[in-house]
Amino acid sequence: MPPITYAHLKSGVIFGDVVNDEYIYMPASELGSKVPLCVFEKGSEREDLSLDAAVQKIERLSLRPVVHPRLGKNSCE
């Protein structure tokens, strides 16, 4: 698991692909949790992912830090 991607998710960075309407982020409510979950959004669908699964999906889909249409640049602000 790439440590930079892990650290970015833990700090609230939102990864995504604006063209395909795909976003992965860790909600602020999950910070400090022993087993944090991340959210994968595609269109109007939402799915919870483990932190490891979120990082793998970010790498596989080549997602980059983006501005979320509702949350902005950071999910923790």
C-alpha positions as a Markdown table, in Angstrom:
| # | Residue | x | y | z |
|---|---|---|---|---|
| 1 | Met | 0.0 | 0.0 | 0.0 |
| 2 | Pro | 1.5 | 3.3 | -1.0 |
| 3 | Pro | 2.2 | 5.3 | 2.2 |
| 4 | Ile | 1.6 | 8.7 | 0.5 |
| 5 | Thr | -1.9 | 7.7 | -0.6 |
| 6 | Tyr | -2.7 | 6.3 | 2.8 |
| 7 | Ala | -1.6 | 9.5 | 4.5 |
| 8 | His | -3.5 | 11.7 | 2.1 |
| 9 | Leu | -6.7 | 9.8 | 2.7 |
| 10 | Lys | -6.2 | 10.0 | 6.5 |
| 11 | Ser | -5.8 | 13.8 | 6.1 |
| 12 | Gly | -9.1 | 14.2 | 4.2 |
| 13 | Val | -7.8 | 14.5 | 0.6 |
| 14 | Ile | -10.4 | 13.5 | -1.9 |
| 15 | Phe | -9.3 | 11.4 | -4.8 |
| 16 | Gly | -11.3 | 11.2 | -8.0 |
| 17 | Asp | -12.0 | 11.4 | -11.7 |
| 18 | Val | -14.3 | 14.3 | -12.4 |
| 19 | Val | -15.0 | 13.1 | -16.0 |
| 20 | Asn | -16.2 | 9.7 | -14.8 |
| 21 | Asp | -17.9 | 11.1 | -11.6 |
| 22 | Glu | -15.9 | 8.8 | -9.3 |
| 23 | Tyr | -14.6 | 9.9 | -5.9 |
| 24 | Ile | -12.9 | 8.2 | -2.9 |
| 25 | Tyr | -12.4 | 9.8 | 0.4 |
| 26 | Met | -12.4 | 9.2 | 4.2 |
| 27 | Pro | -15.2 | 11.1 | 5.9 |
| 28 | Ala | -14.2 | 13.2 | 8.9 |
| 29 | Ser | -16.2 | 11.0 | 11.2 |
| 30 | Glu | -13.9 | 8.1 | 10.4 |
| 31 | Leu | -10.7 | 9.9 | 11.5 |
| 32 | Gly | -9.2 | 8.3 | 14.6 |
| 33 | Ser | -11.3 | 5.1 | 14.2 |
| 34 | Lys | -9.5 | 1.8 | 14.8 |
| 35 | Val | -10.9 | 0.4 | 11.5 |
| 36 | Pro | -11.7 | 3.5 | 9.4 |
| 37 | Leu | -13.9 | 3.2 | 6.3 |
| 38 | Cys | -13.7 | 5.2 | 3.1 |
| 39 | Val | -16.4 | 6.1 | 0.7 |
| 40 | Phe | -16.4 | 5.3 | -3.0 |
| 41 | Glu | -18.9 | 7.4 | -5.0 |
| 42 | Lys | -19.8 | 6.8 | -8.6 |
| 43 | Gly | -22.6 | 8.9 | -9.8 |
| 44 | Ser | -25.4 | 8.6 | -7.3 |
| 45 | Glu | -24.1 | 5.3 | -5.9 |
| 46 | Arg | -22.1 | 5.0 | -2.7 |
| 47 | Glu | -20.1 | 2.1 | -1.3 |
| 48 | Asp | -18.1 | 1.8 | 1.9 |
| 49 | Leu | -14.5 | 0.5 | 1.5 |
| 50 | Ser | -11.8 | -0.5 | 3.9 |
| 51 | Leu | -8.8 | 1.8 | 3.9 |
| 52 | Asp | -6.7 | -0.9 | 2.1 |
| 53 | Ala | -9.4 | -1.5 | -0.6 |
| 54 | Ala | -9.7 | 2.3 | -1.1 |
| 55 | Val | -6.0 | 2.7 | -1.7 |
| 56 | Gln | -6.0 | -0.3 | -4.1 |
| 57 | Lys | -9.0 | 1.2 | -6.0 |
| 58 | Ile | -7.3 | 4.6 | -6.2 |
| 59 | Glu | -4.2 | 3.0 | -7.7 |
| 60 | Arg | -6.1 | 0.8 | -10.1 |
| 61 | Leu | -8.3 | 3.6 | -11.4 |
| 62 | Ser | -5.4 | 6.1 | -11.4 |
| 63 | Leu | -7.5 | 8.6 | -9.3 |
| 64 | Arg | -5.9 | 11.9 | -8.4 |
| 65 | Pro | -6.6 | 14.6 | -5.8 |
| 66 | Val | -9.7 | 16.6 | -7.0 |
| 67 | Val | -12.3 | 19.0 | -5.9 |
| 68 | His | -15.5 | 17.1 | -5.0 |
| 69 | Pro | -18.7 | 18.9 | -6.2 |
| 70 | Arg | -20.3 | 18.8 | -2.7 |
| 71 | Leu | -17.4 | 18.5 | -0.3 |
| 72 | Gly | -14.8 | 20.7 | -1.9 |
| 73 | Lys | -11.0 | 19.9 | -1.7 |
| 74 | Asn | -11.0 | 18.2 | 1.7 |
| 75 | Ser | -13.5 | 15.9 | 3.4 |
| 76 | Cys | -12.4 | 17.0 | 6.8 |
| 77 | Glu | -13.1 | 20.8 | 6.5 |
